[in-house]
Amino acid sequence: MATNTLRLHRVLHAPPERVYRAFLDADAIAKWLPPNGFTCKVHQLDARVGGTHRMSFTNFSTGNGHSFGGTYRELVPGERIQYTDRFEDTNLPGEMITTITFRAVSCGTELQVVQEGLPEMIPIEMCYLGWQESLVLLGKLVEPEIPD
């Protein structure tokens, strides 16, 4: 396996259908996906096999950012999403493939993220950190409020 592959595992206290939906709703993605210090604008999201997506992350402090997009390859509601991504910046070449699997467990959803083909110039630890931060926000978005 290439060294530019990320594998991440988390458990969220929400049903798979709700977690799955948060990956395909433009408003939800803009809230949870950008890493700390970044904003996200979803320019296009056609959540169907063969449909495309495009978004931009912008560093709130510097105003610098990058745009990327790709195609949905597989969508199995509540179970699996696979999509491609390609940065528009030619300094970040190559196509990434991201596969997210969802599995119902006793306390919610077991989530597996595999991201292959990350550009060599992006340190893998920064990708891990970004996903970890994003999944904390995802949990806050999808997990039910706990009453006092």
DRENTI-883382 format. One record per residue (C-alpha): residue number from 1; residue in one letter; z, y negated, x. Coordinates in nm, 4 decimals. Example, Ala and Ser with C-alpha at 12.3 -4.5 7.8 and 13.67 -1.06 7.14 Angstrom:
residues 2
nr 1&rest A&Z 0.7800&Y 0.4500&X 1.2300
nr 2&rest S&Z 0.7140&Y 0.1060&X 1.3670
//
This chain:
residues 148
nr 1&rest M&Z 0.0000&Y 0.0000&X 0.0000
nr 2&rest A&Z -0.0826&Y -0.3478&X 0.1239
nr 3&rest T&Z 0.2011&Y -0.5653&X 0.2471
nr 4&rest N&Z 0.0895&Y -0.8359&X 0.0048
nr 5&rest T&Z 0.2147&Y -0.6458&X -0.3004
nr 6&rest L&Z 0.5230&Y -0.7510&X -0.4931
nr 7&rest R&Z 0.7314&Y -0.5086&X -0.7003
nr 8&rest L&Z 1.0148&Y -0.6403&X -0.9139
nr 9&rest H&Z 1.2418&Y -0.4739&X -1.1688
nr 10&rest R&Z 1.4661&Y -0.6451&X -1.4243
nr 11&rest V&Z 1.6438&Y -0.5619&X -1.7495
nr 12&rest L&Z 1.6515&Y -0.8250&X -2.0235
nr 13&rest H&Z 1.8746&Y -0.8254&X -2.3300
nr 14&rest A&Z 1.5868&Y -0.8570&X -2.5805
nr 15&rest P&Z 1.3485&Y -0.6142&X -2.7515
nr 16&rest P&Z 1.0194&Y -0.5316&X -2.5736
nr 17&rest E&Z 0.8086&Y -0.6976&X -2.8448
nr 18&rest R&Z 0.9838&Y -1.0322&X -2.7908
nr 19&rest V&Z 0.9559&Y -1.0135&X -2.4111
nr 20&rest Y&Z 0.5881&Y -0.9099&X -2.4373
nr 21&rest R&Z 0.5149&Y -1.2039&X -2.6696
nr 22&rest A&Z 0.6663&Y -1.4497&X -2.4188
nr 23&rest F&Z 0.3994&Y -1.3447&X -2.1655
nr 24&rest L&Z 0.1164&Y -1.4305&X -2.4062
nr 25&rest D&Z 0.2356&Y -1.7503&X -2.5775
nr 26&rest A&Z 0.1142&Y -2.0669&X -2.3982
nr 27&rest D&Z 0.4176&Y -2.2759&X -2.4998
nr 28&rest A&Z 0.6585&Y -2.0033&X -2.3882
nr 29&rest I&Z 0.4780&Y -1.9526&X -2.0550
nr 30&rest A&Z 0.4953&Y -2.3253&X -1.9790
nr 31&rest K&Z 0.8748&Y -2.3053&X -2.0253
nr 32&rest W&Z 0.9615&Y -1.9958&X -1.8235
nr 33&rest L&Z 0.6861&Y -1.9083&X -1.5746
nr 34&rest P&Z 0.6864&Y -2.1971&X -1.3244
nr 35&rest P&Z 0.9269&Y -2.1519&X -1.0320
nr 36&rest N&Z 1.2187&Y -2.3946&X -0.9850
nr 37&rest G&Z 1.0949&Y -2.7478&X -0.9162
nr 38&rest F&Z 0.7548&Y -2.6908&X -1.0767
nr 39&rest T&Z 0.6031&Y -2.7733&X -1.4138
nr 40&rest C&Z 0.3305&Y -2.5677&X -1.5792
nr 41&rest K&Z 0.0362&Y -2.6699&X -1.7911
nr 42&rest V&Z -0.1544&Y -2.3934&X -1.9688
nr 43&rest H&Z -0.5156&Y -2.5078&X -2.0002
nr 44&rest Q&Z -0.6488&Y -2.1935&X -2.1648
nr 45&rest L&Z -0.5036&Y -1.8675&X -2.2932
nr 46&rest D&Z -0.7149&Y -1.6159&X -2.4821
nr 47&rest A&Z -0.4784&Y -1.3176&X -2.5047
nr 48&rest R&Z -0.7207&Y -1.0336&X -2.5671
nr 49&rest V&Z -0.8780&Y -0.7750&X -2.3383
nr 50&rest G&Z -1.1597&Y -0.9598&X -2.1637
nr 51&rest G&Z -1.0082&Y -1.2949&X -2.2613
nr 52&rest T&Z -0.9285&Y -1.5508&X -1.9939
nr 53&rest H&Z -0.6378&Y -1.7723&X -1.8983
nr 54&rest R&Z -0.6077&Y -2.0785&X -1.6767
nr 55&rest M&Z -0.3019&Y -2.2834&X -1.5826
nr 56&rest S&Z -0.1661&Y -2.5248&X -1.3229
nr 57&rest F&Z 0.1701&Y -2.5431&X -1.1481
nr 58&rest T&Z 0.2719&Y -2.8873&X -1.0208
nr 59&rest N&Z 0.5586&Y -2.9620&X -0.7827
nr 60&rest F&Z 0.7671&Y -3.2144&X -0.9760
nr 61&rest S&Z 0.8895&Y -3.3891&X -0.6582
nr 62&rest T&Z 0.5596&Y -3.4240&X -0.4708
nr 63&rest G&Z 0.3025&Y -3.4082&X -0.7504
nr 64&rest N&Z 0.1105&Y -3.1466&X -0.5492
nr 65&rest G&Z 0.0052&Y -2.8329&X -0.7243
nr 66&rest H&Z -0.2463&Y -2.5583&X -0.7703
nr 67&rest S&Z -0.4519&Y -2.4158&X -1.0518
nr 68&rest F&Z -0.5334&Y -2.0524&X -1.1090
nr 69&rest G&Z -0.6721&Y -1.8269&X -1.3769
nr 70&rest G&Z -0.8145&Y -1.4898&X -1.4535
nr 71&rest T&Z -0.8903&Y -1.2259&X -1.7117
nr 72&rest Y&Z -0.6769&Y -0.9975&X -1.9268
nr 73&rest R&Z -0.7635&Y -0.6358&X -1.8416
nr 74&rest E&Z -0.5104&Y -0.4474&X -2.0545
nr 75&rest L&Z -0.2849&Y -0.5459&X -2.3448
nr 76&rest V&Z -0.0649&Y -0.2822&X -2.5101
nr 77&rest P&Z 0.1787&Y -0.4651&X -2.7427
nr 78&rest G&Z 0.5397&Y -0.4209&X -2.6340
nr 79&rest E&Z 0.4394&Y -0.1860&X -2.3480
nr 80&rest R&Z 0.1958&Y -0.3192&X -2.0875
nr 81&rest I&Z -0.0013&Y -0.6240&X -1.9751
nr 82&rest Q&Z -0.2457&Y -0.6342&X -1.6875
nr 83&rest Y&Z -0.4391&Y -0.9409&X -1.5782
nr 84&rest T&Z -0.6199&Y -1.0858&X -1.2805
nr 85&rest D&Z -0.5570&Y -1.4219&X -1.1153
nr 86&rest R&Z -0.7546&Y -1.6230&X -0.8643
nr 87&rest F&Z -0.6456&Y -1.9553&X -0.7143
nr 88&rest E&Z -0.8993&Y -2.2372&X -0.7434
nr 89&rest D&Z -0.7971&Y -2.3504&X -0.3916
nr 90&rest T&Z -1.0391&Y -2.1850&X -0.1455
nr 91&rest N&Z -0.7545&Y -2.1759&X 0.1110
nr 92&rest L&Z -0.5864&Y -1.9154&X -0.1132
nr 93&rest P&Z -0.8669&Y -1.6567&X -0.1392
nr 94&rest G&Z -0.8831&Y -1.3255&X -0.3165
nr 95&rest E&Z -0.8079&Y -1.1815&X -0.6551
nr 96&rest M&Z -0.4573&Y -1.0801&X -0.7557
nr 97&rest I&Z -0.3840&Y -0.8120&X -1.0144
nr 98&rest T&Z -0.0554&Y -0.8351&X -1.2026
nr 99&rest T&Z 0.0752&Y -0.5459&X -1.4117
nr 100&rest I&Z 0.3827&Y -0.5856&X -1.6303
nr 101&rest T&Z 0.5337&Y -0.2855&X -1.8050
nr 102&rest F&Z 0.7967&Y -0.3048&X -2.0766
nr 103&rest R&Z 1.0224&Y -0.0152&X -2.1759
nr 104&rest A&Z 1.2831&Y -0.0139&X -2.4472
nr 105&rest V&Z 1.6274&Y 0.0726&X -2.3107
nr 106&rest S&Z 1.9701&Y 0.0818&X -2.4770
nr 107&rest C&Z 2.0472&Y -0.2850&X -2.4019
nr 108&rest G&Z 1.6996&Y -0.4352&X -2.4397
nr 109&rest T&Z 1.3902&Y -0.4142&X -2.2197
nr 110&rest E&Z 1.3318&Y -0.2761&X -1.8754
nr 111&rest L&Z 1.0653&Y -0.4930&X -1.7130
nr 112&rest Q&Z 0.8549&Y -0.3891&X -1.4130
nr 113&rest V&Z 0.6280&Y -0.6460&X -1.2425
nr 114&rest V&Z 0.3715&Y -0.5391&X -0.9827
nr 115&rest Q&Z 0.1547&Y -0.8130&X -0.8310
nr 116&rest E&Z -0.1137&Y -0.6928&X -0.5893
nr 117&rest G&Z -0.3481&Y -0.8883&X -0.3649
nr 118&rest L&Z -0.1277&Y -1.1906&X -0.2991
nr 119&rest P&Z -0.2990&Y -1.4275&X -0.0537
nr 120&rest E&Z -0.1882&Y -1.3595&X 0.3052
nr 121&rest M&Z -0.0781&Y -1.7209&X 0.3604
nr 122&rest I&Z 0.1823&Y -1.7114&X 0.0810
nr 123&rest P&Z 0.5061&Y -1.5573&X 0.2148
nr 124&rest I&Z 0.5926&Y -1.2550&X -0.0010
nr 125&rest E&Z 0.9584&Y -1.3643&X -0.0132
nr 126&rest M&Z 0.8488&Y -1.6890&X -0.1834
nr 127&rest C&Z 0.6694&Y -1.4834&X -0.4482
nr 128&rest Y&Z 0.9812&Y -1.2714&X -0.5038
nr 129&rest L&Z 1.1951&Y -1.5836&X -0.5304
nr 130&rest G&Z 0.9513&Y -1.7434&X -0.7746
nr 131&rest W&Z 0.9417&Y -1.4375&X -1.0018
nr 132&rest Q&Z 1.3221&Y -1.3987&X -0.9879
nr 133&rest E&Z 1.3706&Y -1.7623&X -1.0916
nr 134&rest S&Z 1.1070&Y -1.7338&X -1.3639
nr 135&rest L&Z 1.2574&Y -1.4153&X -1.5081
nr 136&rest V&Z 1.5987&Y -1.5846&X -1.5360
nr 137&rest L&Z 1.4308&Y -1.8510&X -1.7514
nr 138&rest L&Z 1.2441&Y -1.5831&X -1.9456
nr 139&rest G&Z 1.5762&Y -1.4128&X -2.0205
nr 140&rest K&Z 1.7224&Y -1.7386&X -2.1496
nr 141&rest L&Z 1.4178&Y -1.7841&X -2.3729
nr 142&rest V&Z 1.4027&Y -1.4344&X -2.5253
nr 143&rest E&Z 1.7621&Y -1.3152&X -2.5279
nr 144&rest P&Z 1.9544&Y -1.3750&X -2.8501
nr 145&rest E&Z 2.2253&Y -1.6368&X -2.8519
nr 146&rest I&Z 2.5687&Y -1.4824&X -2.8288
nr 147&rest P&Z 2.8025&Y -1.6237&X -3.0914
nr 148&rest D&Z 3.1366&Y -1.7700&X -2.9807
//
